[in-house]
Amino acid sequence: MLSLVQRLILEARLKNTRKRKAQAWGKRYLCLFTCLTSRAVHLEIAYGLDTDLFLIVFCQMASRQGFPEEKMP
C-alpha cells in the first residue's frame, strides 16, 4: 500500500508526463502546510525553490483551505 506522499508523487509524475511527454524530468519539492489549531496537514507540490514559485503554491493552498489568520516564521 502506498503512502500519501508516494501517491502524490506518482500523481504529479502522471500529470507531468501527460502534459509534457517530450520534456525531461525535473526536480519537484513538497511543501508541507500545517494548521496549529486543528492539526490538519496540507501538501502541495512546487516545481522549484524560487520565492515566486513558493508564493504560487501558497496561493493555491490558500484558495483551497482559506487564507491563514496567523503565519509562523
N, C-alpha and C positions, 0 to 999 in steps of 0.2 A: 504494500500500500504506500502510495506516495504522500509525502508531507505537503503541507500547504505551500511552502516555499518552492519545492520541486515542481508542483503543479503550476505555480505562477511562472516559473522559469520556462517550463515546456510550452505554456500558452503564449508567452512572449516570443519564443522561437518560432512557433507555428505562424503567428501573425506576421513576424518579420519575413518568413520565407514566402508567405502568400503575397505580401506587398512588394518585396524586393528580392526576387529569386536570383537575379544576376549579381547582386551586391554581396560583398564579403561580410562575414560576421564581425561584429564589433563587440566591445565590452558593454555590459549592462550593469547597472548598480541598483540596489534595492534600498528604497527609502522607507524607514520604519517610523510611523507616527503613533504615539500612544496617548490615550486620554487619561489624565491623572485622576479624574473623578470616577469614571465608570470602568477604568482599566481596559478599555477597548483598544484593539490594535488595528491599524490600517497600513497596508503595504502598497507601495507604488513603485513602478519600475522607471528609473531615469536612464537616459542614454549617454550621460556624461557627468562630469563633476563641476561644470561651469555654474556660476551663480544664476545665469538666465535659465538654464535647464532645471535647476532646483526650484526656481520660482514658478516655472510651468507646472512641475509636479505638485508643488504646494497648492497652487490654484486649482488643480484637478482634484486634490484631496478636499480642499475647502468647498468646492462645488458639490461634491458628493456628501460630505459629512457636516458641512456648515463651517463658517469661519470661527476659529477658536477665539474665546474671550481673552485668554491669557496665553502667553508663549514663554517657555523657559529657555534660557540661553544654552 
